[in-house]
Amino acid sequence: MFLKERKSGDLVDVVETTSLTNLYHDCVEGRLQAGEEQQDPQLFKKSELVFMSGEELPRCWTDPDYRSRTK
């Protein structure tokens, strides 16, 4: 799954989508899509990632207390 890094706007290919949807993981492993060669995997904080449209990730993917708190 491709997401966008918030600051740079670069695309990130998320290696393991189950860690993306696991609300107890605050980081995901991904590869930056920059240059012509495939980049080595690295960890990205979920708070630094957004969907390609710029939309935030769902709270149920990032906040363990999403049911008890309102924004």
PyMOL commands that set and color helices and strands:
alter all, ss='L'
color gray80, all
select helices_A, chain A and resi 17-21+46-48+59-62
alter helices_A, ss='H'
color red, helices_A
select strands_A, chain A and resi 2-5+11-14+27-32+42-45+49-50
alter strands_A, ss='S'
color yellow, strands_A
deselect
rebuild
show_as cartoon
